[in-house]
């Protein structure tokens, strides 16, 4: 029964957090999407550059 009570407490805590949160406005959502896309593009570009440099300096097939 102890684990059931802990699970119930966990659900209640999550419910409290969900009640406090709010949906982002359209403008906030657009900003979040833009920042996320830029971050993904930067990470991809860095990875691409590293692979190209590896092939140039160490050869590659």
Secondary structure, 3 states (H helix, E strand, C coil): CHHHHHHHHHHHHHHHHHHHCCCCCHHHHHHHHHHHHHHHHHHHHHHHHHHHHHHHHHCCC
